[in-house]
């Protein structure tokens, strides 16, 4: 279930980066990148814990 949340966050982050690039909004792109990085960190930490 936690991997599903991480996958949804990555998809949302990628969409934010794409929309921010089309709209020329650097703030939205930053939020998207932070979402992607946070989701990857969350997934790696979850995998390392083994739960």
SVG drawing of the C-alpha trace seen along z (x, -y; Angstrom):
<svg xmlns="http://www.w3.org/2000/svg" viewBox="-2 -31 20 38">
<polyline fill="none" stroke="black" stroke-width="0.4" points="0.0,0.0 2.9,-2.4 4.3,-1.8 1.0,-2.8 1.2,-6.1 4.7,-6.7 3.7,-5.9 0.8,-8.3 3.1,-11.0 5.6,-10.5 2.9,-10.7 1.5,-13.9 5.0,-15.3 5.7,-14.6 2.4,-16.1 3.3,-19.2 6.6,-19.6 5.1,-19.1 2.3,-21.6 4.7,-24.1 6.9,-23.8 4.0,-24.5 2.8,-27.4 6.3,-28.8 5.9,-28.5 9.2,-27.7 7.5,-27.4 5.2,-24.7 8.1,-22.8 10.0,-23.0 7.0,-21.6 6.8,-18.8 10.5,-18.0 10.2,-18.0 7.2,-15.6 9.1,-13.2 12.3,-13.3 10.2,-12.9 8.3,-9.9 11.5,-8.2 13.1,-8.8 9.9,-7.4 9.9,-4.3 13.6,-3.6 13.3,-4.0 10.2,-1.7 12.1,0.9 15.1,0.8 13.0,1.3 11.4,4.4 7.8,3.5"/>
</svg>
